[in-house]
Amino acid sequence: MQRELVVRTGSRAELVDITGQVADVVRASGVEEGLCALLVPHTTAGLTLNENWDPSVRRDILAALERLVPWRGEYTHSEGNSAAHIKAFLCGFSAWVPIEGGLLSLGQWQGIYLAEFDGPRTRRVVVTVISSS
């Protein structure tokens, strides 16, 4: 089963918690055991799994990435968004989460995030649920 989520972002850089939306797709699939594959088909946004309890973690991650790859730098890409491409590359564009008992098998504090680096925009996340039986 494959579904597409539409996620609207409101800032140049932000981490948007999409755990609930992905969990809804898994529930709707009826798959009890298997894998959930996630893909962001964009070059300036990514996906990550990280803590979803304390929002300061998201701010810290974005601040660290900005220090590591500042928006203004000696880049040659003509569109002026090289930093967004580099951050997305570092973050990655896909993720796999096991499904156990019809639920996403995430750690106690883990959530699934769309990582926006060139917003605000409307982004797509492709969610594919694969049964292991």
N, C-alpha and C positions, 0 to 999 in steps of 0.2 A: 504494500500500500504506500502510495506517495501523496503527500500534500505539500502545499506551499503556504508559508506564513508570510504575511506582509507586516513589516515593522517600520514605523515612522520614528525617526530620531529627531531630536530637537536642538542638538549642539554639534559643534565641529567634532568633538571627541566625547564619547560616553559609552558606558557599558549598560546595555538594556537587558534586564532579566527576562528571558523567554522560557524559563523552565515550565511554567504552568501551561503555556500554549503547546509546547512539545509534549508534555504529559497528556494533554487533551487528545492529541493526535494518536498517541500510543493507546490510550483507552479506547478511542473510537475504532482502532484497528482490530481489536479483539485478540491480539497476539499476547499469549501468556509468557512465552520464553522466546528470546531472540535478540535482535540488535536494532538499535535506532541509529541510523546514519543521518548526519546533518551536514549540509553544504551551504555556504554563502557564495553565490555566483557573482561576486563583485571583487574588484581589485583594491579597493580602499576600505574594506570592512572585513572583519574576521569573526571567528567563533572561539570561545574559550569556556572552560569549566573552572569555577573558582568559588570562593566563599560567598554565600548569599545571606549571611546573618548580619554582619556589620558593614554598613554602607561605606565606612571610611576606607575599607580595603579597596573598593572600586576607585575612590579618589586617589589613593596612594599609587595604584597601578597606573592610572592615567598620568599622574604627575611624574612618575619614574620614567614612563615611556617618552614623555615630553622632554625630560632632561636628556635621555639617551638619544632621541631623534627629534630635535627641535623643529618646529614648523618652518622657521626661517633658517636656511643653511645654504651651503654651496652645492646646490643641486642643479642638474642640467635639464631635467624634465620640463618641457615647455608649458605644461598646464599649471605648474606652480603647486602641485600637491604631492611632491615626491615623498615627503615625510609620511603622508597617509599610506602610500604604497608600501613603504618600508615597515611601518608599524603593523600593517595587515599581514605582511610577509612573516614578521616575527611571531605574530599571534597564531596564524594558520587560518585556513579557510574551511576546515572540516573537523568533525568530531564523531566519535562512536560511543554510544552508551548502551550497556547491556540492559535487557528487559528481563525481569524476574517476577513471576507472579502477576504479570500484567502491568507492572510498574517500572519506571526508570530506576535502575540500580545505581543511584548516586550516593556519595558519601554523606554523612549526617549534615554537613554544612555546605555541601556543594550545590551550585546552581549552574544553569547554562546561560551564557551571555552572548548576545550579538555585540561585537566590538566595533563601534563606529569611529572612523578616523577622518572623515571628509564630509561631515554633515553640515546642516541638517539635510536628510534625504529620506526617501522611501526605499527600504531594502527588502529583499526577498531571502527567505531561508527555506531551502528544500529539505523536507523531512521524509525519510524513507524508512518504513518499518518492515523488518525482515524476520519471518518466523524461523525458528531453528527446527521445527518439526515438519 
